[in-house]
């Protein structure tokens, strides 16, 4: 699936289900969300997890940094491309995102905005990697979200600590294209 197509799906439903266990996976497959951020699994289980998401007609994006037994080398991205049906990856590691882009996978740069240095570093990483999206955490900082949106043409997703409709509206109003959340109560708002 091309990045533009994935961005269209995000535009249709800006609430991205993020799953951290089997229970969350089962529940998210029953939601309207077209995109699933997979935040759990290991080298043995990820092909099956991704397959379940695809079988439900949803787009699986795997957080590569959180997978057990897979490592943080570029070969891990090759594994995802060859051994799973994942449409993309999430990572904080520029080398993994760069390799994913080379292989035609959708890329999400996950950035933790902890201080002004982290904020400044995002632009450097964007210029180097050119990810398809940026996911900023925590996602409950509308002023920071707005600033990032204004300074880059890369679509922004807000994740982390999104707890209610007010958080969603704050992120979207600040210019985020979507929010991601493991909070199942948010998935149906």
C-alpha positions, 0 to 999 in steps of 0.5 A, spaced: 500 500 500 502 506 498 503 512 503 498 516 500 493 511 501 495 510 508 494 517 509 487 517 506 485 511 511 488 516 516 484 522 514 477 517 514 478 515 521 483 519 525 483 515 531 488 509 530 488 503 535 494 502 538 495 495 541 499 492 546 497 485 548 492 480 545 486 482 548 487 489 545 488 486 539 482 482 539 478 488 541 481 493 536 479 488 530 472 490 532 473 498 531 472 502 525 479 504 525 482 502 519 490 503 522 493 498 527 499 500 531 502 494 533 506 495 540 507 488 542 510 481 540 516 478 538 520 475 532 516 468 533 509 471 533 509 478 529 507 474 523 501 471 526 499 478 529 500 482 523 496 476 519 490 477 524 490 485 523 490 484 515 485 479 515 480 484 519 481 488 513 486 493 517 492 496 516 498 493 520 504 498 522 509 495 527 513 498 532 519 495 531 523 498 537 518 494 541 518 487 538 522 482 542 528 478 539 528 482 533 534 487 534 535 494 532 539 493 525 536 494 518 536 487 517 530 487 522 526 491 517 528 486 511 525 481 516 518 485 517 518 486 509 519 479 507 516 475 513 510 479 515 504 483 511 506 489 515 505 495 511 509 499 515 514 500 521 514 505 527 521 507 530 525 512 534 531 509 530 533 513 524 537 507 520 531 503 521 526 508 518 531 509 512 531 502 511 524 501 511 523 507 506 528 504 501 523 497 502 517 501 500 514 501 507 510 506 510 514 510 516 512 513 522 518 517 526 516 516 534 519 522 538 518 523 545 518 531 546 521 531 553 525 538 552 527 543 547 533 539 545 528 533 543 524 539 539 530 541 535 532 534 534 525 532 530 527 537 525 534 534 524 531 527 523 525 529 519 530 532 514 535 526 514 529 521 514 523 524 510 518 519 514 511 519 512 508 521 519 511 523 525 508 521 532 509 525 538 509 523 545 506 525 549 500 527 545 496 532 550 501 538 548 496 542 543 501 548 543 507 543 541 503 540 536 501 546 533 508 548 532 511 542 529 505 542 524 507 549 522 515 547 522 514 541 517 510 538 512 510 531 515 503 529 517 503 529 525 500 523 529 499 525 537 500 519 541 501 517 549 496 520 554 490 521 550 484 519 555 478 523 552 474 527 547 478 533 549 485 530 548 483 528 541 480 535 539 486 538 542 490 534 538 486 535 531 485 542 532 492 543 533 493 540 526 495 533 528 492 528 522 490 523 527 491 520 534 494 513 536 492 510 543 492 504 547 486 506 551 480 502 548 475 507 551 478 512 546 477 508 540 470 509 539 469 516 540 
